[in-house]
Amino acid sequence: MSSGLNGIRNKTEPPPMFEEDVYSADDLPEVPKSLQEALVLFEQSEFALTAFSNAVHQHYIHFFRTDVEAFGAAITDWELKRYFEII
């Protein structure tokens, strides 16, 4: 909602509609490929600081950093199958 209101306030025009094959286009902006990358961008985002209070911004950072750490510590089924005999 904040980004929509920001666009209205600043009279931001949306980009033209994309009508090509998204899979063959090589000049499109990329989105983060992981939660870790997204978290770094969120931490550095000036817009996020204006959209959320500092307390909410810090809460989201802490919450998702905890998720990233938990995900990194988890052992997947693939890892168990692949390395079980070595362990």
N, C-alpha and C positions, 0 to 999 in steps of 0.2 A: 504494500500500500504506500509506503514511504517513497519508493521509486516512482510510482505513478503520480503522486502529489508533487514530487520534485520536478518531474517532466512538465506538469501543468504550470507550476509556478515559474519555471524557467522557459516556458514555451518551446520545449525541446521537440523537434520534429522526429518522428520515428524513421528509421532507415527504409529504403525501398524494399518491397517484398522480394524475398529470395525465391526464384522460380527455377533454379537449375538443380542438377543432381548434387546433393550435399556430399555424397561419398566421393565424387570425382573433383570437387572444388578444393583447391589448395591454398586459397587466399583468405579463408575465413578465420576469424579470431578463434582461438582455442579456449576451452574451459579447463579448469584443473583436472588432472588425471587421477587424483587421489584426495582423500579427506585431508591428509597432511598438507598438500599443496593449497587446497581451498582454505584451510585454517590460517596458513601464513598470509594469504591474500586478505582474508577477513580481518586479521590482526592489524594489517597495514592500511585498511580501507578508511579513507576520510569519510566516505558516505556512510559506512556502518556506524561511525561515531556520531553522525548527525541523526541517523535513523533510530538509534537506540540510546538509552542513557548509558553513561559510563559503567554503571553497575550491571546492567543487562549485557552490555558488550563483553565485560570481563567474565560474567557468568557463562556466556556461550563459549568463550575461549577456553575457560577451565573445563567445562563439560565436554567439549569435543576433543580437547587435548587428552583428557582421561580416556575417551573412546579410542583415540589413535594409539595410546600406550597399551590399552587392553587388547586391541586388535594385533598389535605387534608382538605381544607376549603369548598370544593364543597359538596353539599347535593345531594345524589343519589335518584333516583326514589324509590328504595327499602326502604331507610330511611324515605322518605315522607310517603309511604304507611304504613310502620310499626309503625311510631311514630306520625302520624298526629293527631290522636285523643288525645294523651297525651299533645301535644302542645296546 
